[in-house]
Amino acid sequence: MIHVIYIELSGEPAVYDWDRIVLRPVRSKDNQDVGNVISVEKDTFTIHSGRYEFIVSKNDVEGFTGGEVLLSKNYVDLQKSKIKP
């Protein structure tokens, strides 16, 4: 199996079609499972994780493997964007 990783380089976006990340799993910079993307807005997207949700900036995406969204933030830093639905 071959995995392709798209990483933002020199101004190129990490994700070209944001609708493709809906329902995809998300991993933090420190390799923690964050949850799954449930919606995409203009500048942010929402991750559902158990009883909580995270609102994350699209600028915080480091890459997309086609199957998993990779973030540029550690899990501890993501806690600041946690909300209870």
Backbone as a chain_set.jsonl record, in Angstrom:
{"seq": "MIHVIYIELSGEPAVYDWDRIVLRPVRSKDNQDVGNVISVEKDTFTIHSGRYEFIVSKNDVEGFTGGEVLLSKNYVDLQKSKIKP", "coords": {"N": [[0.838, -1.165, 0.0], [0.583, 2.196, -0.861], [1.116, 5.361, 0.507], [0.313, 8.691, 0.043], [1.551, 11.76, 0.968], [0.551, 15.018, 1.429], [2.089, 17.97, 1.911], [2.282, 21.248, 3.14], [4.165, 23.41, 1.304], [6.14, 26.178, 0.567], [3.943, 28.068, 0.34], [1.989, 26.529, -0.918], [-1.174, 24.957, -0.559], [-1.989, 22.618, 2.074], [-4.168, 21.037, 1.795], [-6.208, 20.568, -0.95], [-8.869, 20.142, -1.668], [-11.149, 20.722, 0.531], [-13.503, 19.473, 1.291], [-12.962, 16.792, 1.083], [-11.826, 16.011, 3.473], [-13.775, 15.581, 5.352], [-15.156, 13.401, 7.718], [-12.765, 12.091, 7.966], [-10.03, 10.76, 9.904], [-8.086, 12.534, 12.394], [-4.809, 13.53, 13.293], [-2.606, 14.7, 15.787], [0.376, 16.813, 16.015], [2.093, 15.528, 17.772], [1.449, 12.928, 17.316], [-0.991, 11.989, 18.383], [-4.246, 10.58, 18.427], [-6.882, 12.528, 17.459], [-9.58, 12.734, 16.67], [-12.442, 12.74, 14.458], [-13.053, 14.588, 11.471], [-15.907, 16.585, 11.24], [-17.167, 18.718, 10.04], [-16.656, 21.412, 7.675], [-15.732, 24.739, 7.469], [-15.404, 28.168, 6.282], [-12.78, 29.173, 7.128], [-12.075, 27.387, 9.064], [-12.314, 24.079, 10.599], [-14.252, 21.421, 12.055], [-13.657, 19.051, 14.561], [-14.777, 16.005, 15.82], [-14.671, 14.402, 18.909], [-15.33, 12.017, 20.971], [-16.998, 13.2, 23.764], [-16.499, 15.798, 23.16], [-15.759, 18.605, 20.97], [-13.532, 20.067, 18.604], [-12.593, 23.184, 17.352], [-10.755, 24.02, 14.67], [-8.232, 25.855, 13.0], [-7.779, 26.091, 9.473], [-5.232, 26.723, 8.789], [-3.7, 25.311, 10.556], [-3.273, 22.817, 9.576], [-0.967, 20.471, 8.638], [-0.584, 18.482, 6.782], [-2.132, 16.105, 4.487], [-2.92, 12.828, 4.089], [-4.63, 11.639, 2.394], [-6.1, 9.855, 3.675], [-5.886, 10.556, 6.276], [-5.8, 13.412, 8.364], [-3.212, 15.582, 9.141], [-1.988, 17.466, 11.766], [-0.357, 20.583, 12.691], [-0.11, 21.192, 15.295], [0.436, 20.247, 18.719], [-1.293, 17.845, 20.81], [-1.912, 18.867, 23.365], [-1.904, 21.623, 22.887], [-4.146, 21.804, 21.285], [-6.22, 21.561, 23.065], [-7.017, 24.072, 23.816], [-8.817, 24.841, 21.929], [-11.036, 23.359, 22.361], [-14.464, 22.506, 22.632], [-17.669, 21.964, 24.145], [-20.229, 20.249, 22.713]], "CA": [[0.0, 0.0, 0.0], [1.346, 3.441, -0.955], [0.452, 6.526, 1.068], [0.83, 9.957, -0.447], [1.378, 12.815, 1.964], [0.612, 16.364, 0.904], [2.542, 18.872, 2.956], [2.336, 22.615, 2.675], [5.498, 23.91, 1.003], [6.222, 27.448, -0.157], [2.657, 28.677, 0.05], [1.026, 25.589, -1.472], [-2.05, 24.462, 0.509], [-1.851, 21.224, 2.491], [-5.381, 20.359, 1.315], [-6.774, 21.286, -2.089], [-10.328, 19.979, -1.637], [-11.443, 20.584, 1.958], [-14.622, 18.553, 1.489], [-12.419, 15.427, 1.158], [-11.373, 15.645, 4.819], [-14.929, 15.277, 6.207], [-15.194, 12.03, 8.227], [-11.404, 11.542, 8.043], [-9.391, 10.883, 11.217], [-7.121, 13.62, 12.557], [-3.691, 13.26, 14.19], [-1.857, 15.887, 16.213], [1.808, 16.821, 15.715], [2.737, 14.529, 18.629], [0.918, 11.633, 16.9], [-2.165, 11.594, 19.162], [-5.513, 10.518, 17.705], [-7.705, 13.639, 17.931], [-10.984, 12.459, 16.382], [-12.783, 12.776, 13.035], [-13.603, 15.847, 10.963], [-17.355, 16.468, 11.012], [-17.634, 19.799, 9.174], [-15.651, 22.35, 7.186], [-16.222, 26.101, 7.275], [-14.534, 28.977, 5.428], [-11.406, 29.235, 7.623], [-11.885, 26.401, 10.132], [-13.053, 22.82, 10.493], [-14.615, 20.894, 13.366], [-13.292, 17.659, 14.824], [-15.558, 15.396, 16.89], [-13.875, 13.462, 19.685], [-16.072, 11.616, 22.17], [-17.967, 14.188, 24.244], [-16.03, 17.144, 22.832], [-15.423, 18.977, 19.61], [-12.465, 21.043, 18.478], [-12.648, 24.072, 16.2], [-9.349, 24.143, 14.296], [-7.955, 26.668, 11.823], [-7.219, 25.381, 8.326], [-3.794, 27.005, 8.791], [-3.049, 24.358, 11.453], [-3.107, 21.53, 8.895], [0.374, 20.297, 8.09], [-0.66, 17.614, 5.622], [-3.275, 15.211, 4.329], [-2.44, 11.613, 3.427], [-5.715, 11.069, 1.619], [-6.885, 9.086, 4.628], [-5.72, 11.112, 7.609], [-5.397, 14.811, 8.425], [-2.084, 15.764, 10.051], [-1.968, 18.83, 12.279], [0.933, 21.153, 13.08], [-0.193, 21.465, 16.736], [0.408, 19.132, 19.654], [-2.611, 17.6, 21.4], [-2.096, 19.792, 24.493], [-2.259, 22.929, 22.32], [-5.505, 21.702, 20.739], [-7.181, 21.658, 24.166], [-7.499, 25.463, 23.858], [-9.906, 25.006, 20.96], [-12.045, 22.359, 22.691], [-15.792, 22.976, 23.047], [-18.611, 20.884, 24.422], [-21.393, 20.515, 21.823]], "C": [[0.893, 1.241, 0.0], [0.513, 4.568, -0.386], [1.109, 7.773, 0.518], [0.537, 11.016, 0.599], [1.543, 14.16, 1.279], [0.978, 17.286, 2.044], [2.685, 20.262, 2.367], [3.779, 23.068, 2.529], [5.378, 25.203, 0.205], [4.861, 27.983, -0.594], [1.633, 27.749, -0.569], [0.142, 25.065, -0.343], [-1.821, 22.987, 0.814], [-3.03, 20.391, 1.996], [-5.963, 21.194, 0.184], [-8.295, 21.244, -2.092], [-10.739, 19.678, -0.197], [-12.598, 19.644, 2.228], [-14.14, 17.1, 1.615], [-12.015, 15.029, 2.571], [-12.527, 15.312, 5.765], [-14.985, 13.765, 6.458], [-13.818, 11.361, 8.291], [-10.845, 11.705, 9.453], [-8.324, 11.976, 11.21], [-6.075, 13.215, 13.586], [-2.959, 14.549, 14.505], [-0.382, 15.732, 15.853], [2.559, 15.765, 16.536], [2.106, 13.138, 18.468], [-0.227, 11.103, 17.766], [-3.397, 11.581, 18.259], [-6.428, 11.591, 18.283], [-9.189, 13.341, 17.763], [-11.203, 12.47, 14.887], [-13.368, 14.127, 12.665], [-15.089, 15.648, 10.712], [-17.917, 17.604, 10.15], [-16.472, 20.709, 8.806], [-16.333, 23.687, 6.946], [-15.215, 26.863, 6.414], [-13.067, 28.913, 5.867], [-11.075, 28.179, 8.67], [-12.555, 25.083, 9.764], [-13.265, 22.299, 11.909], [-14.283, 19.421, 13.441], [-14.15, 17.163, 15.983], [-14.699, 14.343, 17.573], [-14.624, 13.129, 20.974], [-17.118, 12.636, 22.556], [-17.617, 15.609, 23.839], [-15.859, 17.338, 21.339], [-14.315, 20.011, 19.665], [-12.722, 21.876, 17.234], [-11.193, 24.403, 15.86], [-9.222, 24.983, 13.024], [-7.389, 25.801, 10.703], [-5.712, 25.609, 8.243], [-3.016, 26.034, 9.676], [-2.887, 22.969, 10.84], [-1.723, 21.493, 8.259], [0.357, 19.432, 6.84], [-1.915, 16.773, 5.617], [-2.81, 14.009, 3.523], [-3.444, 11.045, 2.438], [-6.627, 10.252, 2.513], [-6.841, 9.669, 6.02], [-5.228, 12.553, 7.515], [-4.314, 14.947, 9.493], [-1.994, 17.231, 10.461], [-0.558, 19.273, 12.656], [0.967, 21.5, 14.564], [-0.162, 20.174, 17.537], [-0.978, 19.022, 20.279], [-2.906, 18.573, 22.548], [-2.514, 21.17, 23.986], [-3.683, 22.946, 21.76], [-6.567, 21.86, 21.822], [-7.752, 23.074, 24.287], [-8.679, 25.692, 22.92], [-11.04, 24.022, 21.199], [-13.34, 23.026, 23.133], [-16.636, 21.755, 23.365], [-19.871, 21.171, 23.629], [-22.707, 20.538, 22.579]], "O": [[1.847, 1.324, 0.773], [-0.656, 4.725, -0.741], [2.334, 7.892, 0.529], [-0.597, 11.148, 1.06], [2.555, 14.412, 0.625], [0.255, 17.371, 3.037], [3.15, 20.431, 1.24], [4.529, 23.107, 3.505], [4.585, 25.287, -0.733], [4.661, 28.311, -1.764], [0.483, 28.155, -0.736], [0.653, 24.754, 0.733], [-1.497, 22.204, -0.078], [-2.904, 19.182, 1.801], [-6.184, 22.394, 0.345], [-8.939, 22.219, -2.481], [-10.686, 18.531, 0.245], [-12.665, 19.063, 3.311], [-14.839, 16.269, 2.193], [-11.873, 13.839, 2.855], [-12.293, 14.813, 6.865], [-14.875, 12.963, 5.53], [-13.722, 10.183, 8.636], [-11.153, 12.687, 10.129], [-7.742, 12.298, 10.174], [-6.401, 12.632, 14.62], [-2.72, 15.38, 13.629], [0.057, 14.659, 15.439], [3.535, 15.181, 16.064], [2.209, 12.287, 19.351], [-0.41, 9.89, 17.869], [-3.569, 12.47, 17.424], [-6.722, 11.568, 19.478], [-9.981, 13.672, 18.645], [-10.269, 12.238, 14.12], [-14.092, 14.737, 13.452], [-15.498, 14.684, 10.064], [-19.007, 17.48, 9.593], [-15.459, 20.779, 9.501], [-17.378, 23.758, 6.3], [-14.28, 26.269, 5.878], [-12.197, 28.623, 5.045], [-9.932, 28.081, 9.117], [-13.263, 24.983, 8.762], [-12.555, 22.68, 12.84], [-14.576, 18.647, 12.53], [-14.241, 17.828, 17.015], [-14.079, 13.505, 16.918], [-14.556, 13.876, 21.95], [-18.029, 12.918, 21.778], [-18.366, 16.537, 24.146], [-15.82, 16.386, 20.559], [-14.176, 20.74, 20.648], [-13.036, 21.332, 16.176], [-10.483, 24.997, 16.672], [-10.011, 24.836, 12.09], [-6.61, 24.883, 10.957], [-4.991, 24.781, 7.687], [-1.794, 25.943, 9.559], [-2.418, 22.047, 11.507], [-1.358, 22.355, 7.46], [1.178, 19.616, 5.941], [-2.662, 16.726, 6.594], [-2.354, 14.162, 2.389], [-3.148, 10.085, 1.727], [-7.777, 9.983, 2.168], [-7.667, 9.321, 6.865], [-4.362, 12.878, 6.704], [-4.484, 14.478, 10.618], [-1.931, 18.122, 9.615], [0.32, 18.448, 12.907], [1.96, 22.044, 15.048], [-0.666, 19.141, 17.097], [-1.745, 19.985, 20.279], [-4.034, 19.048, 22.68], [-3.377, 21.816, 24.581], [-4.343, 23.985, 21.763], [-7.696, 22.252, 21.527], [-8.853, 23.252, 24.806], [-9.449, 26.634, 23.103], [-11.911, 23.859, 20.344], [-13.326, 23.983, 23.907], [-16.349, 20.649, 22.907], [-20.516, 22.2, 23.829], [-23.762, 20.746, 21.979]]}, "num_chains": 1, "name": "protein.A"}
